[in-house]
Amino acid sequence: MNLIVSWQERLRSAVGAGLGIGVTGLSGWWLSGQLAEGLPWLIAPMGASALLVFTISASPLAQPWAVVGGNTLSALVGLVCVAVLGVSLWTMALAVALAIWVMFATRSLHPPGAATALLMVLSPWTHPMEVLALVFFNALVLVWVGWAYNNLTGKSYPHHAHVELLSEHTLRHELELVLKKHNEVLDISLDDLEVLIEEAVALKSASTTTAPTENV
């Protein structure tokens, strides 16, 4: 993972994540008062979601549908598992496994979603539907704050790759073949990966062209 960023970007990300959690928590406090007594204001996995939204906002795992869909669907999976099977270690394992499968199937893969599914089993919720509504609301507010803050501070969110490539030839087909061969999930979109490779090749070509030639 690339951690070569300026201190300004690190500060921007940290402030944004704190702001996102603060606004989400306040909104959750209001909603919990409208739904049922004893509901939490904020679920813990939102902290990890905030890191993705404000620090790695270009990641496919941090896009709005991933945040809202991943957390909400995983919460639903966890609640169904505990309702059917009760609380046990095997229920926890099954909830996490099924949540990951559902997120893959719905193209909403979001790492904190697995923690959300686990949390639904670990905590004895008296009002499961209200908890599900709270998870959805937490994720929705966090995405809204992420949209506002990231765009106001110069980061496009939801992220759209800059696909104006530097040459007519593109690497997309070759990249697709290589990714299929390795069969791994990468935390970067294919468009972004293609652009980065094109720019790196262009920089290398430019440095080779401008390098002084030695006199023989």
Residue pairs with C-beta under 8 A, 6 or more apart in sequence:
1 187
12 153
13 54
13 55
14 54
16 50
16 53
16 54
16 145
16 146
16 149
16 150
16 153
17 50
17 51
17 53
17 54
17 55
19 145
19 149
20 50
20 53
20 54
20 142
20 145
20 146
20 149
21 42
21 46
21 47
21 50
21 142
23 141
23 145
24 42
24 46
24 50
24 138
24 141
24 142
24 145
25 41
25 42
26 41
27 137
27 138
27 141
28 40
28 41
28 42
28 134
28 137
28 138
28 141
29 41
31 39
31 133
31 134
31 137
32 39
32 40
32 41
32 134
35 127
35 130
35 133
35 134
36 126
36 127
36 130
38 126
38 127
39 127
39 130
39 131
39 134
40 134
42 138
43 71
43 116
43 119
43 134
43 135
43 138
44 115
44 119
45 71
45 112
45 113
45 115
45 116
45 119
46 71
46 112
46 138
46 139
46 142
47 112
48 111
48 112
48 115
49 67
49 71
49 110
49 112
49 139
49 142
50 142
52 59
52 61
52 62
52 67
52 110
52 111
52 112
53 62
53 67
53 142
53 143
53 146
53 150
53 157
54 146
54 149
54 150
56 62
56 187
57 146
57 150
57 155
57 156
57 157
57 159
58 159
58 188
58 189
58 192
59 159
59 187
59 188
60 66
60 109
60 187
60 188
60 189
61 109
61 110
61 111
61 187
62 110
62 159
63 158
63 159
64 143
64 147
64 158
65 107
65 108
66 103
66 108
66 109
66 110
67 110
67 139
67 142
67 143
67 146
68 108
68 136
68 139
68 140
68 143
69 103
69 106
69 108
69 110
70 103
70 108
70 109
70 110
70 112
70 113
70 116
71 110
71 112
71 113
71 116
71 135
71 136
71 138
71 139
72 132
72 135
72 136
72 139
73 99
73 102
73 103
73 106
73 108
73 113
74 99
74 102
74 103
74 110
74 113
74 114
74 116
74 117
74 120
75 116
75 117
75 119
75 120
75 131
75 132
75 135
75 136
76 132
77 95
77 98
77 99
77 102
77 117
77 120
78 95
78 99
78 116
78 117
78 118
78 119
78 120
78 121
79 120
79 125
79 128
79 131
79 132
81 91
81 94
81 95
81 98
81 117
81 120
81 121
82 91
82 95
82 120
82 121
83 128
85 91
85 94
87 121
87 122
87 124
91 121
92 118
92 121
92 122
95 117
95 118
95 120
95 121
96 114
96 117
96 118
98 117
99 113
99 114
99 116
99 117
100 109
100 113
100 114
103 109
103 110
103 113
109 185
116 135
120 128
120 131
125 131
146 157
147 157
147 158
150 156
150 157
151 157
159 189
161 189
161 191
161 192
161 195
162 195
163 191
163 194
163 195
165 194
165 195
165 198
166 198
166 199
166 201
166 202
167 198
167 202
170 194
170 198
171 194
171 197
171 198
172 190
172 194
175 190
175 193
175 194
175 197
176 190
179 186
179 190
186 193
188 196
